[in-house]
Amino acid sequence: MTPEEILKGLFDETLVGNAPAVLELTNAGLGMGMGPETLLFEALIPSLEEVGARFERGDFFVPEMLIAGRAMSGALEVLRPLLAATGAQTVGKFLMGTVKGDVHDIGKNLVNIMLEGAGFEVIDLGVQVAPEKFVAAIEEHSPDIVGFSAFLTTTMPMFKANINALEKAGLRDKVIVMVGGAPVTQEYANASTAVRRAKELLQKRCSMVNA
């Protein structure tokens, strides 16, 4: 196979969620001497962006997004240490967790995959994350963005509780806060727009700092 065929295959197979083929093509590309950045930025990320675009148009639904995300995650397991070894610059650091009282993580995990694929360093605190745990993790890792995920309408008030905890700890102005989950309207958000919005918020903050 030529490098062009590898990239096209990676794009197409990620789009349909063919995890074995994506992993095989990733290894084949690396075996041919293709750089991990090339595979990521010229095939995998564009494919996941297309998945997001189809979701927003209503052509794809959550199951299609999940299988595409899982297909890409297999490739990322191979590429992540190689990218780290090359010193590839990360877009930013993203701290993520499902709020206290909620054990759902499918949406959170999908967003994590998309963020990692887009070049973010992701720190996942898991589920049932109490406000004080978010505070401690922010103090430890100094993320650019912190994400609160909630699947249940009954746990959505934890968004405010978490933000109050950040304010009390003097951290609220040091991080960008994003929220998401099944009950969230654009007052809430979805996985397909999370990466784009995260980058917009980071660019806005950088512009304000440099102004």
N, C-alpha and C positions, 0 to 999 in steps of 0.2 A: 504493500500500500504506500501511496505517496503521502507526504505531510498534509497536503490539501484534503486527501481522502480521509485521513485520520480526523482532522478538524471537522469536516462535514459529518462524518459518522458520529463523533462525539455530540455534536449539536443535535442531530436527528434522534439518536438513541436516548439522550437525556430528555428530550422533549416528550418522548413516549414512555419514559420511565423504565427503560430496559437496563437495569442495574448491572447484570453480568456483562453485557456488551460494552457499557460505559467503562467498567473496570478493565476489561480486556483491551479496549482501545487506548485507555490511559497508559497502561503498561506497554502497549505496542509503541505508542508515541515516544515514551521515555526511552524505550529500547532503541529507537531510531535516532536518539540524540536530541529530540525536541525538548525545549525548556519547559519546566512546570508552569512558568508565567504564560507561555504561549498557549498551552492547553487550557489554562484557566480563563484567560482574558479574551481568547479568540474563539472559544467554543463553548465551554461550560457556562460561563456567566451570560453570554448572549442567549444561550438556550433557556436559561432560567428566567431571563428578562422577557423572553417571548412567552414563556409559561405565564408569567405575571400579566402580560398584556392580554393574553387570551382569557385569563380569569376576569380581568376588568371588563372585557367585552361580553362576557357571559358565554364564551365558547368552551372554557374549562371551568371545572368546579373543584372543590376542596380535594376529592380523591385524586384527580389528575395532578394537582399541585403536590400532594403528598408523595406520590410515586416518583415524580420527577425530582423532588427534593431528596428522596432516599437514594435515587440513582446517583445524584451528584455527590451525596455524602460519602459514598463508597470511594469515589475518585478523590475526594478531599482528604480521606484518611491516608492515601498514598502521597498526595501532593503536599500536604501541610508541612511535614518535616523537611521536604526538599525546598519549599518556599522559604522556610525559616533559615535553612542553611545558606541560601543565596542572599539573605538579608533583605528580602523583599519588604518594602515599606507597607505598613498597615494603614488603612484609611483612618482608623480610630479604635478606641477601646469601648466595648459595649457590655454592660453588666445586665444580666437578664434573670428574672425569676417569676414564678407564679405566686400570687399573693397568699397570705395566711388564710386558711379555711378552704383553699381550692387545691385539688390534686390533679387537675387536668393539665396535660403538657403537650398535646399534639400540635396545637397552633404555635406554642412557644418554640418547640423543637424545629418546626418548619421555618419560622422566622430566623432562628439561629443558623440554620443551614444557608439560607439566602444571604444573611449578613456575612457569614464566613466566606461564602463564595464571592461576595462583593469586596472582600479585602479587610473586613473588620476583624479584630481580635475579640472573641466572644467569651465571656465568663458566665457560665450558667450556674445559678444557685439552686436550681431544681424547683420543687413545688413546696407549698405550705411555708413560704418564706415570710417570717415575721418582720415588722418594721425595723426592729433593732438589728436583725441580721443584715438587712439591706444597708443600714447605716455603717455597720462594722465592715462590710465588704467594700463599700465606697471608700472608707478611710484606708483600707488595706491596698486596694487596687487602683484608686484614682481614675475611674473611667471617665470618658467624655460624655457618655450617655448611659442612663439607667432605664431599663424597661420593666414595667409592671404588667403582668398578664393575668387576666381573670376570665374564666369561662362562665361562671355563675353570676346571675344578677345579684345574688345575695352577698357576693364577695366584692362587688364593685366599690362599696364604701371604703374598702381597704386602700384604694388609690389615695383618697384624701388622708387617711391615717398615715400612710407611708410618707406623703409629702409633708405632713405636719411633723413627722419624726425627723425628716431631713432639715426642716427649718429650725427645729429645736437644737439639732446638732451643729447648726451653722454651715450646712452643706448644700442647701438648696440652690444657691447661686453658683456653685462650683460644677454642677452637672446639668445636662439637658435631660428632661424627663419625658419619656414616651409611654403611652398606655395602649393596650390592645386586648382583644378577646372577642369571643362570639357575641356577647351582648352589646358590643361597642359599635355605635354608629360613627359618622365621620367626626362627629364629636368623638368617635372611636376610630378604629383603623383595621386594615387587614394585612396579611403577610405580603401580598404583592406590592403594596405601596410602602411598606415599612422601610426598605432599604433606601428608596428614593427620598423619603421624608427625612430619614436619619442623615443622609448626605447633605440635604438642603439646610437642616438645622445646624450641622457642623460648619458648613460654609458661611452661614449667617453669623455664627459666633466668632469665627475667625476674622470675618470682615469687621465686626465690631471691635475686636481686640486690636486689629491693625490700623483702625481708623485714627 
